[in-house]
């Protein structure tokens, strides 16, 4: 007896592999840091109003504009091509990633706008509907509506959000206020880029996919509570430029250095297996080319270890610089909200803006 379902009866979202439409998925399709720096090098910053508390000057996670003494608007946008094949999961991951920037600034999301670009001649409408439904599910979990958006017909599927939030002006968490001696804490484990690369090669296990979904769809909601903690000096989220790239942004903005212990890094076990087997994303190599000179690796550091430091994270964890005496409180907060992999990974130093890896 043949129990196989006829192809014509299989839903389109099961038959179609979304990752086949994208040259690079998730935050791995970001413009390389070196190219982005060149593109923005001559972009003038004209007439910045004093109420613009955070702009593009330190490559922070979102713009922040003060409305009054009690309220500031947090505004950000993030979108990318598919990192997974399931359209509903793609929508969830993209929405979670976009809202992360609001949380990283200490903001509470208010509403979102959808950014939708779809190859209408190639993707059936039920696939597109499931992508949108995934995004809506995440926004519902965050307690906000998708209040509108914009859609276009393009060659590759693109989905994301504009995120709008609110924060007290005095409690904004920039990436440029870290202090020498601060403890560094990472909220999610590294390795999402490795898992996505393994998925495209057909080598990702079911358990690995589940881990990937667990972390990429976990909203960085602790950012709201971190905004209330005076001893938390700087926060960012780790995304397309990898742990090293986003920590370097903290270093440059704060004018100090950092030291991290590789053995202390939370890592996804299957991602380590794939890294040791030589799997890596193209974005990891581009990240290394952009800032490798400022990443001081120990003698004998293996390529797979370097690749994990530069691995692009989609919907990655919060990276927190706090006073050492507050580290346990930050860890307790993260773990209470489901971030059971949160760990102390190093500290800020009084050195020049570079990262020493031990």
Secondary structure, DSSP 4 states (H G I P E B T S, - for coil): ---PPPGGGS-HHHH--GGGG-SS-GGGGSPPHHHHHHHHTT----S--TTEEE-TTTT-SSEEEE-SSS-EEEEEEEEE--SSS-HHHHHHHHHHHHHHHHHHTT-EEEEEEEEEEE-TTTS-HHHHHHHHHHHHHHHHHHT-EEEEEEEEE-SS-EEEEEEEEEE-GGG---SS---TTPEEEESS-B-HHHHHHHHHTT---HHHHHHHHHHHTS--THHHHHTT-TTEEEEEE--TTHHHHHHHHHHHHHT-EEEE-GGGS-B-HHHHHHHHTT---HHHHHHHHHHGGGEEPPTT--HHHHHHHSPPPSS--EEEEE-GGGHHHHHHHHHHTT-TT-EEEEEEESSSS-EEE-
